[in-house]
Amino acid sequence: MLFHVRMTVRLPHDLPAEQAAEILQREKAYSQALQAEGKWRHIWRIAGHYANVSIFDVADNDELHVLLSGLPLFKFMDIEVMPLLRHPSAVRDDDR
């Protein structure tokens, strides 16, 4: 299943810089591993925001929940999820 996921990061202002850097390093490694596996298909930064729009390709809602809740930044994020389906008027089948 494909999912459109918007993630907005809200790091606390009083989070020590060293701790923030360590979390961001783990976040990058985790997200890149999911991208290499093909589960995190696309990621785009939203200009002017500490946020991204991503496309996940996972088996079901449960798998998506496990992957998202495993993000090191999860507790600092607002996340919106939309399941995606192929549109019947689409002329190309390039979602795989």
C-alpha positions as CSV (number, residue, x, y, z in Angstrom):
1,M,0.0,0.0,0.0
2,L,1.1,3.5,-0.7
3,F,0.8,6.3,1.8
4,H,1.3,10.0,1.6
5,V,2.8,11.1,4.9
6,R,3.4,14.7,6.0
7,M,5.8,15.1,9.0
8,T,6.3,18.3,10.8
9,V,9.1,18.4,13.3
10,R,8.9,20.5,16.5
11,L,12.1,20.2,18.5
12,P,11.8,21.7,21.9
13,H,13.8,25.0,22.2
14,D,15.4,23.8,25.3
15,L,16.7,20.5,23.9
16,P,20.5,20.4,24.4
17,A,22.4,20.8,21.1
18,E,24.3,17.6,21.6
19,Q,21.1,15.6,22.2
20,A,19.4,17.1,19.2
21,A,22.5,16.3,17.0
22,E,22.5,12.6,18.2
23,I,18.7,12.2,17.5
24,L,19.1,13.8,14.1
25,Q,22.0,11.4,13.3
26,R,19.9,8.4,14.3
27,E,16.9,9.8,12.3
28,K,19.0,10.1,9.1
29,A,20.4,6.6,9.4
30,Y,16.9,5.1,10.1
31,S,15.3,6.9,7.2
32,Q,18.0,6.1,4.8
33,A,17.8,2.4,5.7
34,L,14.0,2.4,5.0
35,Q,14.7,4.2,1.7
36,A,17.3,1.5,0.7
37,E,14.7,-1.2,1.6
38,G,12.2,0.5,-0.7
39,K,9.7,1.2,2.1
40,W,10.3,4.9,2.1
41,R,9.9,5.6,-1.6
42,H,10.1,9.4,-1.8
43,I,10.9,12.3,0.6
44,W,10.6,16.0,-0.2
45,R,11.3,18.9,2.1
46,I,8.6,21.5,2.3
47,A,10.2,24.9,1.6
48,G,10.2,27.2,4.5
49,H,9.2,24.6,7.1
50,Y,10.9,22.0,9.2
51,A,8.7,19.4,7.5
52,N,8.6,16.9,4.7
53,V,6.1,15.0,2.5
54,S,7.0,11.4,1.9
55,I,5.6,8.3,0.1
56,F,5.8,5.0,1.9
57,D,5.2,1.6,0.3
58,V,4.3,-0.9,3.0
59,A,2.1,-3.9,3.4
60,D,-0.6,-2.3,5.6
61,N,-1.5,0.3,8.2
62,D,0.2,-1.7,10.9
63,E,3.5,-1.8,9.2
64,L,3.4,2.0,8.5
65,H,2.6,2.6,12.2
66,V,5.5,0.5,13.3
67,L,7.9,2.3,10.9
68,L,6.7,5.8,11.8
69,S,6.7,5.2,15.6
70,G,10.3,3.9,15.2
71,L,11.5,7.3,14.0
72,P,13.9,8.8,16.5
73,L,12.1,12.1,16.0
74,F,8.6,10.6,16.4
75,K,7.8,12.2,19.8
76,F,8.7,15.6,18.3
77,M,6.5,15.2,15.2
78,D,3.0,16.0,14.0
79,I,2.2,13.4,11.4
80,E,-0.6,13.3,8.9
81,V,-1.2,10.1,6.9
82,M,-3.3,9.6,3.7
83,P,-3.7,6.2,2.1
84,L,-3.2,6.3,-1.7
85,L,-4.9,4.3,-4.5
86,R,-4.3,4.3,-8.2
87,H,-6.6,6.7,-9.9
88,P,-8.8,5.0,-12.6
89,S,-8.0,7.8,-15.1
90,A,-4.2,7.5,-14.7
91,V,-2.5,6.7,-18.1
92,R,0.7,5.5,-16.6
93,D,1.3,2.7,-14.1
94,D,4.6,4.0,-12.6
95,D,3.7,3.7,-8.9
96,R,5.8,0.5,-8.6
